[in-house]
Amino acid sequence: MPWSNQGGGWQGGGGGGRGPWGQGSGGGNRGSGGGNGGGPIPPSLEDILRKGQDRFRGMLPGGDVSGRGILLLILVAVAIWLGTGFYRVDTDEQGVVLRFGKVHAVTEPGLRYRLPWPVDSVLTPKVTSVNREEIGFRSLGDSPTRGAQTRDVPEESLMLTGDENIVDIDFTVLWQVKDAGQYLFNVVDPSRTIKQIAESAIREVVGKNNIQFILTEGRTKIADDTRRVMQAVLDSYSAGVVITQVALQRTEPPASVIDAFRDVQAAQADRERAQNEAEAYRNDIIPRARGEVQRLLQQAEAYKQETIANAQGDASRFTQVYNEYRQAKDVTTKRMYLETMEQIMRGTNKVIVDSQNGGQGVVPYLPLTELQKQLPRTNNAQPQQQR
């Protein structure tokens, strides 16, 4: 035996009659400190088993350690284990039940039950809270508010437009969880994934539009198209996320070229203004010219008709006179002579002298008054001729 010596047994040789733990072989009192070995005595295996039985017996009613007591204890333990399966889902959460690590069910708010661990486990992510992602800038501080200081992130905000210009766009994306099961297990890092998709989507949309449209009336359309592209990509990933809003915070040219861009914008504005003025002048002068053309055409047509009518009238009158002349030449000739003289001498001062009587009985008449009126006009005409 390990503890035997040359004399054999615990009492033999120089053992002094001691056992293996230093106590006397006679089994004397453990508390008497008998023998020369002194110090604490460790409990034996029998003592440990006996104490365990005593404690187990104390837990059972009447100290019964029979099969019925053990069964009752097992039933109590099972009841306690089953009771741990109750859980509560808050109003802003969804419960995701995992059975052996795989999604088994998605539960709504309220008191629910699932099989206790290790069969089932529950995750309760918040699904009503609105999450915010910033692209192109970062808010300085714990909570981003209007007017808060920001830090620009040019590697996210600078992008190329459809007309090969560069635009600097800062925007935010608001999103919520719509399917907790997909949100927890289909995408490793939802926040980072959404930011990357947002960058890609807005670059795609901006690349299809020119910079003038983006900086002016196209802001709302750019935001809506970006949200639509993002949602389509996230749905293809089954990410369980809904994009509620895309808001453009700032759209302008890069700071390094903004002065030159403003000069270009001013030149374009001047060009558009000049074009508008030219168009207005064109719209004014062309109708007026067309109206003048129509007026001249109408006057020419009237003159044409008048000339033709006069010519036809003269021809008809000449024909009639000729017919009369053929019938009575002397009478017609005399009448035509008198009519012609009437037209020539109409409106002039006339002096009639009867030449048949040789001027007898007629006082000669000299129009001195008329000669005096004509004299100044003659004197004024002579210097002009000398010049």
KENUBA-161627 format. One line per field, with one value per residue (C-alpha): residue number from 1; residue in one letter; x, y, z. Coordinates in Angstrom, 1 decimal, decimal comma. Last residue first. Layout:
REM KENUBA-161627
seq = NUM / ...
type = A / ...
px = X / ...
py = Y / ...
pz = Z / ...
***
This chain:
REM KENUBA-161627
seq = 387 / 386 / 385 / 384 / 383 / 382 / 381 / 380 / 379 / 378 / 377 / 376 / 375 / 374 / 373 / 372 / 371 / 370 / 369 / 368 / 367 / 366 / 365 / 364 / 363 / 362 / 361 / 360 / 359 / 358 / 357 / 356 / 355 / 354 / 353 / 352 / 351 / 350 / 349 / 348 / 347 / 346 / 345 / 344 / 343 / 342 / 341 / 340 / 339 / 338 / 337 / 336 / 335 / 334 / 333 / 332 / 331 / 330 / 329 / 328 / 327 / 326 / 325 / 324 / 323 / 322 / 321 / 320 / 319 / 318 / 317 / 316 / 315 / 314 / 313 / 312 / 311 / 310 / 309 / 308 / 307 / 306 / 305 / 304 / 303 / 302 / 301 / 300 / 299 / 298 / 297 / 296 / 295 / 294 / 293 / 292 / 291 / 290 / 289 / 288 / 287 / 286 / 285 / 284 / 283 / 282 / 281 / 280 / 279 / 278 / 277 / 276 / 275 / 274 / 273 / 272 / 271 / 270 / 269 / 268 / 267 / 266 / 265 / 264 / 263 / 262 / 261 / 260 / 259 / 258 / 257 / 256 / 255 / 254 / 253 / 252 / 251 / 250 / 249 / 248 / 247 / 246 / 245 / 244 / 243 / 242 / 241 / 240 / 239 / 238 / 237 / 236 / 235 / 234 / 233 / 232 / 231 / 230 / 229 / 228 / 227 / 226 / 225 / 224 / 223 / 222 / 221 / 220 / 219 / 218 / 217 / 216 / 215 / 214 / 213 / 212 / 211 / 210 / 209 / 208 / 207 / 206 / 205 / 204 / 203 / 202 / 201 / 200 / 199 / 198 / 197 / 196 / 195 / 194 / 193 / 192 / 191 / 190 / 189 / 188 / 187 / 186 / 185 / 184 / 183 / 182 / 181 / 180 / 179 / 178 / 177 / 176 / 175 / 174 / 173 / 172 / 171 / 170 / 169 / 168 / 167 / 166 / 165 / 164 / 163 / 162 / 161 / 160 / 159 / 158 / 157 / 156 / 155 / 154 / 153 / 152 / 151 / 150 / 149 / 148 / 147 / 146 / 145 / 144 / 143 / 142 / 141 / 140 / 139 / 138 / 137 / 136 / 135 / 134 / 133 / 132 / 131 / 130 / 129 / 128 / 127 / 126 / 125 / 124 / 123 / 122 / 121 / 120 / 119 / 118 / 117 / 116 / 115 / 114 / 113 / 112 / 111 / 110 / 109 / 108 / 107 / 106 / 105 / 104 / 103 / 102 / 101 / 100 / 99 / 98 / 97 / 96 / 95 / 94 / 93 / 92 / 91 / 90 / 89 / 88 / 87 / 86 / 85 / 84 / 83 / 82 / 81 / 80 / 79 / 78 / 77 / 76 / 75 / 74 / 73 / 72 / 71 / 70 / 69 / 68 / 67 / 66 / 65 / 64 / 63 / 62 / 61 / 60 / 59 / 58 / 57 / 56 / 55 / 54 / 53 / 52 / 51 / 50 / 49 / 48 / 47 / 46 / 45 / 44 / 43 / 42 / 41 / 40 / 39 / 38 / 37 / 36 / 35 / 34 / 33 / 32 / 31 / 30 / 29 / 28 / 27 / 26 / 25 / 24 / 23 / 22 / 21 / 20 / 19 / 18 / 17 / 16 / 15 / 14 / 13 / 12 / 11 / 10 / 9 / 8 / 7 / 6 / 5 / 4 / 3 / 2 / 1
type = R / Q / Q / Q / P / Q / A / N / N / T / R / P / L / Q / K / Q / L / E / T / L / P / L / Y / P / V / V / G / Q / G / G / N / Q / S / D / V / I / V / K / N / T / G / R / M / I / Q / E / M / T / E / L / Y / M / R / K / T / T / V / D / K / A / Q / R / Y / E / N / Y / V / Q / T / F / R / S / A / D / G / Q / A / N / A / I / T / E / Q / K / Y / A / E / A / Q / Q / L / L / R / Q / V / E / G / R / A / R / P / I / I / D / N / R / Y / A / E / A / E / N / Q / A / R / E / R / D / A / Q / A / A / Q / V / D / R / F / A / D / I / V / S / A / P / P / E / T / R / Q / L / A / V / Q / T / I / V / V / G / A / S / Y / S / D / L / V / A / Q / M / V / R / R / T / D / D / A / I / K / T / R / G / E / T / L / I / F / Q / I / N / N / K / G / V / V / E / R / I / A / S / E / A / I / Q / K / I / T / R / S / P / D / V / V / N / F / L / Y / Q / G / A / D / K / V / Q / W / L / V / T / F / D / I / D / V / I / N / E / D / G / T / L / M / L / S / E / E / P / V / D / R / T / Q / A / G / R / T / P / S / D / G / L / S / R / F / G / I / E / E / R / N / V / S / T / V / K / P / T / L / V / S / D / V / P / W / P / L / R / Y / R / L / G / P / E / T / V / A / H / V / K / G / F / R / L / V / V / G / Q / E / D / T / D / V / R / Y / F / G / T / G / L / W / I / A / V / A / V / L / I / L / L / L / I / G / R / G / S / V / D / G / G / P / L / M / G / R / F / R / D / Q / G / K / R / L / I / D / E / L / S / P / P / I / P / G / G / G / N / G / G / G / S / G / R / N / G / G / G / S / G / Q / G / W / P / G / R / G / G / G / G / G / G / Q / W / G / G / G / Q / N / S / W / P / M
px = -25,8 / -26,9 / -30,2 / -31,0 / -30,3 / -32,8 / -35,7 / -36,3 / -36,7 / -39,3 / -41,3 / -41,3 / -42,6 / -45,5 / -47,7 / -47,0 / -47,9 / -51,2 / -52,1 / -51,1 / -53,6 / -53,5 / -56,9 / -57,5 / -60,9 / -63,2 / -65,3 / -63,5 / -61,4 / -61,6 / -65,3 / -64,7 / -61,9 / -64,1 / -61,7 / -62,1 / -59,7 / -59,3 / -58,2 / -57,5 / -59,5 / -60,6 / -58,5 / -57,2 / -60,4 / -62,6 / -60,3 / -60,5 / -64,3 / -64,5 / -62,3 / -64,1 / -67,5 / -66,1 / -64,7 / -67,9 / -70,0 / -67,7 / -67,4 / -71,0 / -71,7 / -68,1 / -67,3 / -70,2 / -68,7 / -65,3 / -66,7 / -68,3 / -65,1 / -63,1 / -65,5 / -65,3 / -61,5 / -61,4 / -63,7 / -61,6 / -58,5 / -60,1 / -61,4 / -58,0 / -56,3 / -58,8 / -58,5 / -54,7 / -54,7 / -57,0 / -54,7 / -51,7 / -53,4 / -54,4 / -50,9 / -49,5 / -51,8 / -51,0 / -47,3 / -47,7 / -49,6 / -46,8 / -44,3 / -46,3 / -46,6 / -42,8 / -41,8 / -43,4 / -42,7 / -39,2 / -38,7 / -39,9 / -37,6 / -34,7 / -35,5 / -35,7 / -32,5 / -30,8 / -32,1 / -31,0 / -27,5 / -27,4 / -28,5 / -25,9 / -23,2 / -24,4 / -24,2 / -20,8 / -19,7 / -21,3 / -19,4 / -16,1 / -16,8 / -17,9 / -14,8 / -12,8 / -16,0 / -17,4 / -20,7 / -23,9 / -26,5 / -27,0 / -29,4 / -31,1 / -33,6 / -34,3 / -37,3 / -39,0 / -36,6 / -38,0 / -35,7 / -36,2 / -32,9 / -34,3 / -31,2 / -33,5 / -35,7 / -32,7 / -31,8 / -35,4 / -35,6 / -32,4 / -33,5 / -36,9 / -35,2 / -32,8 / -35,5 / -37,5 / -34,5 / -33,4 / -37,0 / -37,3 / -34,0 / -34,7 / -36,0 / -32,7 / -29,2 / -29,9 / -31,5 / -28,6 / -26,1 / -27,5 / -29,3 / -28,6 / -25,3 / -27,2 / -29,5 / -26,7 / -24,6 / -27,6 / -28,1 / -24,4 / -24,1 / -27,4 / -26,4 / -23,2 / -25,0 / -27,7 / -25,0 / -23,2 / -26,4 / -27,5 / -24,3 / -24,5 / -27,6 / -29,9 / -29,9 / -31,3 / -33,2 / -34,7 / -36,2 / -37,2 / -39,2 / -40,2 / -37,2 / -37,1 / -35,2 / -34,3 / -31,6 / -29,7 / -28,1 / -25,0 / -24,4 / -21,3 / -21,6 / -19,0 / -19,8 / -19,8 / -23,3 / -24,8 / -23,4 / -20,3 / -20,2 / -18,6 / -20,4 / -19,0 / -15,2 / -15,9 / -16,8 / -17,7 / -17,9 / -21,0 / -21,9 / -25,6 / -28,0 / -30,9 / -30,1 / -27,9 / -27,7 / -24,4 / -22,2 / -20,6 / -22,8 / -21,1 / -21,2 / -21,5 / -24,0 / -25,7 / -27,8 / -30,8 / -32,8 / -36,5 / -37,7 / -40,7 / -38,9 / -36,9 / -35,2 / -36,5 / -34,5 / -35,8 / -34,3 / -35,7 / -34,5 / -31,7 / -33,6 / -37,3 / -39,9 / -41,7 / -44,5 / -45,7 / -46,9 / -47,5 / -46,0 / -46,0 / -44,2 / -41,8 / -41,4 / -38,8 / -35,6 / -32,8 / -30,4 / -31,8 / -35,3 / -35,0 / -38,0 / -37,9 / -40,0 / -40,9 / -40,4 / -41,9 / -44,9 / -42,8 / -42,5 / -42,8 / -41,4 / -42,7 / -40,5 / -39,0 / -42,1 / -41,1 / -37,9 / -39,7 / -42,3 / -39,5 / -37,7 / -40,9 / -41,5 / -38,0 / -38,4 / -41,7 / -40,0 / -37,2 / -39,7 / -41,7 / -38,6 / -37,6 / -35,6 / -38,3 / -37,2 / -40,8 / -41,2 / -38,0 / -35,4 / -34,1 / -33,4 / -31,2 / -29,2 / -28,8 / -27,8 / -25,1 / -23,8 / -23,4 / -21,7 / -19,1 / -18,5 / -18,0 / -15,4 / -13,4 / -13,2 / -9,7 / -8,0 / -6,6 / -3,2 / -1,4 / 0,5 / 1,7 / -1,3 / -4,6 / -5,9 / -9,1 / -11,3 / -11,0 / -11,8 / -10,1 / -10,2 / -7,7 / -5,3 / -4,5 / -4,9 / -2,1 / -4,2 / -2,9 / -3,5 / -1,1 / 0,2 / 3,5 / 4,4 / 7,9 / 7,3 / 3,7 / 0,5 / -0,6 / 0,2 / 3,6 / 6,8 / 8,8 / 6,3 / 2,7 / 1,1 / 1,2 / 0,0
py = 132,2 / 134,5 / 132,6 / 133,0 / 136,7 / 137,0 / 135,1 / 137,6 / 140,4 / 138,5 / 137,7 / 141,3 / 142,3 / 139,8 / 141,6 / 145,0 / 143,5 / 142,2 / 145,6 / 147,2 / 145,1 / 147,2 / 147,7 / 149,5 / 151,1 / 149,6 / 151,7 / 150,5 / 147,5 / 146,5 / 145,7 / 142,0 / 141,8 / 141,9 / 141,9 / 139,5 / 139,8 / 136,7 / 136,0 / 132,3 / 129,6 / 127,7 / 128,8 / 125,4 / 123,4 / 125,8 / 125,9 / 122,1 / 122,1 / 124,8 / 123,0 / 119,7 / 121,4 / 123,0 / 119,7 / 117,9 / 120,5 / 120,4 / 116,6 / 115,7 / 111,9 / 110,7 / 113,0 / 111,5 / 108,0 / 109,3 / 110,9 / 107,6 / 105,7 / 108,3 / 108,0 / 104,2 / 104,4 / 106,9 / 104,8 / 101,7 / 103,5 / 104,9 / 101,4 / 99,9 / 102,6 / 102,2 / 98,5 / 98,7 / 101,4 / 99,3 / 96,3 / 98,4 / 99,7 / 96,2 / 95,0 / 97,9 / 97,2 / 93,5 / 94,2 / 96,7 / 94,0 / 91,5 / 94,1 / 94,7 / 91,0 / 90,6 / 93,6 / 92,6 / 88,9 / 89,6 / 92,3 / 89,9 / 87,2 / 89,6 / 90,6 / 87,0 / 86,1 / 89,1 / 87,9 / 84,4 / 85,6 / 87,8 / 84,9 / 82,6 / 85,2 / 85,5 / 81,7 / 81,6 / 84,3 / 82,3 / 79,2 / 81,2 / 82,2 / 78,7 / 77,0 / 76,1 / 75,8 / 73,0 / 73,9 / 73,9 / 71,6 / 71,6 / 69,8 / 67,5 / 65,4 / 61,7 / 60,4 / 57,3 / 54,6 / 51,2 / 48,5 / 44,7 / 44,1 / 41,7 / 42,6 / 43,2 / 45,3 / 47,4 / 48,0 / 49,1 / 51,3 / 53,1 / 53,7 / 55,2 / 57,4 / 58,8 / 59,5 / 61,4 / 63,5 / 64,4 / 65,3 / 67,6 / 69,4 / 69,8 / 73,4 / 75,1 / 73,6 / 70,2 / 71,6 / 73,9 / 71,0 / 68,8 / 65,5 / 61,8 / 61,7 / 63,2 / 60,1 / 57,5 / 59,5 / 59,7 / 56,0 / 55,0 / 57,4 / 56,2 / 52,5 / 53,1 / 54,9 / 52,2 / 49,4 / 51,2 / 51,5 / 48,0 / 46,3 / 42,5 / 42,5 / 39,5 / 38,5 / 41,3 / 43,4 / 40,4 / 39,2 / 42,7 / 43,5 / 47,2 / 48,8 / 52,6 / 55,0 / 58,7 / 59,7 / 63,0 / 65,1 / 67,1 / 67,7 / 69,3 / 69,5 / 68,8 / 69,5 / 66,9 / 67,8 / 64,7 / 65,7 / 64,4 / 64,0 / 65,6 / 64,9 / 61,5 / 62,1 / 65,7 / 65,0 / 68,4 / 68,9 / 70,3 / 72,9 / 72,9 / 75,2 / 72,8 / 70,0 / 66,9 / 65,3 / 64,3 / 67,0 / 67,9 / 66,9 / 65,0 / 65,8 / 64,3 / 61,6 / 61,7 / 58,8 / 59,1 / 56,3 / 56,8 / 54,7 / 52,5 / 49,2 / 48,7 / 45,3 / 42,6 / 39,4 / 36,2 / 32,7 / 29,3 / 25,7 / 26,6 / 28,4 / 28,3 / 27,6 / 30,8 / 32,9 / 36,4 / 39,4 / 42,3 / 43,9 / 41,8 / 38,6 / 37,4 / 33,6 / 30,8 / 32,6 / 30,1 / 29,9 / 26,7 / 28,3 / 32,0 / 34,1 / 37,7 / 40,1 / 43,5 / 46,7 / 50,2 / 48,9 / 46,7 / 42,9 / 40,9 / 37,5 / 34,2 / 31,1 / 31,2 / 29,6 / 26,4 / 26,1 / 26,7 / 24,0 / 21,6 / 22,2 / 21,6 / 18,4 / 17,2 / 17,8 / 15,9 / 13,0 / 12,9 / 12,9 / 10,1 / 8,0 / 8,0 / 10,6 / 11,5 / 14,2 / 14,9 / 17,2 / 17,2 / 19,9 / 18,6 / 15,2 / 16,8 / 18,6 / 15,4 / 13,4 / 15,9 / 15,8 / 12,1 / 12,1 / 14,6 / 12,7 / 9,5 / 11,1 / 12,2 / 15,7 / 17,3 / 17,3 / 20,7 / 20,7 / 18,3 / 15,1 / 14,1 / 12,1 / 13,3 / 16,7 / 15,9 / 17,0 / 13,9 / 11,6 / 8,3 / 6,0 / 3,6 / 4,1 / 7,6 / 10,4 / 11,5 / 11,6 / 8,1 / 6,5 / 6,7 / 3,8 / 5,5 / 4,9 / 3,8 / 0,2 / -1,1 / 0,5 / 1,8 / -1,6 / -3,1 / -2,8 / -1,5 / 1,2 / 1,3 / 4,5 / 3,6 / 0,0
pz = -107,0 / -109,7 / -110,1 / -106,4 / -106,6 / -109,6 / -108,0 / -105,2 / -107,7 / -109,7 / -106,6 / -105,7 / -109,2 / -109,4 / -106,9 / -108,7 / -112,0 / -110,7 / -109,4 / -112,7 / -114,8 / -117,9 / -119,6 / -122,9 / -123,0 / -125,7 / -127,9 / -131,0 / -130,5 / -134,0 / -133,9 / -134,3 / -131,7 / -128,7 / -125,8 / -122,8 / -119,9 / -117,7 / -114,2 / -113,6 / -111,9 / -115,0 / -118,0 / -119,0 / -118,1 / -119,9 / -122,9 / -123,2 / -122,9 / -125,6 / -128,0 / -127,4 / -128,1 / -131,3 / -132,6 / -131,8 / -133,7 / -136,6 / -136,9 / -136,5 / -136,8 / -136,8 / -133,9 / -131,9 / -132,4 / -131,4 / -128,3 / -127,3 / -127,9 / -126,0 / -123,1 / -123,1 / -123,3 / -120,5 / -118,3 / -119,0 / -118,1 / -114,9 / -113,9 / -114,5 / -112,6 / -109,7 / -109,6 / -109,6 / -107,0 / -104,8 / -105,2 / -104,4 / -101,3 / -100,2 / -100,8 / -98,9 / -95,9 / -96,0 / -96,0 / -93,1 / -91,1 / -91,8 / -90,6 / -87,5 / -86,8 / -87,3 / -85,2 / -81,9 / -81,7 / -82,9 / -80,3 / -77,6 / -78,9 / -79,0 / -75,4 / -74,3 / -76,0 / -74,4 / -71,0 / -71,6 / -72,5 / -69,5 / -67,3 / -68,9 / -68,2 / -64,6 / -64,2 / -65,7 / -63,3 / -60,5 / -61,6 / -61,5 / -58,0 / -57,0 / -58,4 / -55,2 / -53,1 / -55,2 / -57,0 / -54,9 / -53,5 / -49,7 / -47,4 / -49,8 / -47,9 / -48,7 / -46,7 / -45,4 / -46,7 / -45,6 / -44,2 / -44,1 / -45,9 / -48,5 / -50,6 / -53,7 / -51,4 / -50,4 / -54,1 / -55,0 / -51,9 / -52,8 / -56,4 / -55,2 / -52,6 / -55,1 / -57,6 / -54,9 / -53,8 / -57,4 / -58,2 / -55,2 / -56,0 / -59,8 / -59,8 / -59,2 / -58,5 / -60,1 / -63,2 / -63,8 / -63,1 / -65,9 / -65,1 / -65,6 / -63,6 / -60,6 / -60,5 / -60,6 / -58,1 / -55,8 / -55,9 / -55,3 / -52,3 / -50,8 / -51,3 / -49,4 / -46,6 / -46,4 / -46,2 / -43,4 / -41,3 / -42,1 / -41,0 / -41,6 / -43,8 / -44,1 / -40,4 / -38,2 / -40,7 / -42,4 / -39,2 / -38,0 / -41,1 / -41,6 / -39,9 / -40,4 / -42,6 / -42,9 / -45,4 / -45,2 / -47,9 / -48,8 / -52,5 / -54,1 / -57,9 / -60,6 / -64,2 / -67,1 / -68,5 / -66,8 / -63,4 / -61,6 / -57,9 / -54,8 / -51,5 / -50,3 / -50,9 / -49,9 / -46,3 / -44,8 / -41,1 / -39,5 / -36,9 / -35,8 / -37,5 / -37,5 / -35,1 / -35,1 / -31,6 / -30,0 / -31,5 / -34,8 / -37,6 / -40,4 / -44,1 / -47,5 / -46,5 / -43,1 / -42,0 / -39,7 / -38,0 / -37,2 / -34,2 / -34,9 / -35,4 / -32,1 / -32,1 / -29,8 / -30,0 / -28,6 / -27,9 / -28,3 / -27,6 / -25,1 / -23,6 / -23,0 / -25,7 / -26,7 / -25,1 / -25,7 / -23,7 / -26,1 / -29,2 / -32,4 / -33,0 / -35,7 / -35,9 / -36,3 / -37,3 / -36,9 / -33,9 / -32,4 / -32,6 / -32,9 / -32,1 / -33,4 / -31,3 / -32,8 / -30,9 / -30,4 / -28,5 / -26,2 / -26,6 / -23,4 / -22,6 / -21,2 / -21,8 / -18,3 / -16,9 / -18,7 / -16,7 / -13,5 / -14,3 / -15,3 / -12,0 / -10,0 / -12,0 / -11,3 / -7,6 / -7,6 / -9,4 / -6,8 / -4,0 / -5,5 / -6,1 / -2,4 / -0,7 / 1,8 / 4,2 / 5,2 / 2,3 / 0,2 / 0,4 / 3,7 / 2,2 / -0,5 / 2,2 / 4,3 / 1,2 / 0,3 / 3,9 / 3,7 / 0,4 / 1,7 / 4,9 / 3,1 / 0,8 / 3,9 / 5,2 / 5,5 / 9,0 / 10,1 / 12,0 / 14,6 / 13,6 / 17,2 / 18,1 / 19,6 / 18,7 / 20,6 / 17,7 / 15,6 / 18,8 / 18,5 / 15,5 / 17,1 / 14,2 / 15,4 / 13,0 / 10,6 / 7,3 / 6,3 / 9,7 / 12,6 / 15,0 / 15,5 / 11,9 / 12,9 / 12,0 / 11,9 / 12,9 / 9,5 / 8,0 / 7,1 / 9,2 / 6,2 / 5,6 / 4,3 / 3,0 / -0,6 / 0,0
***
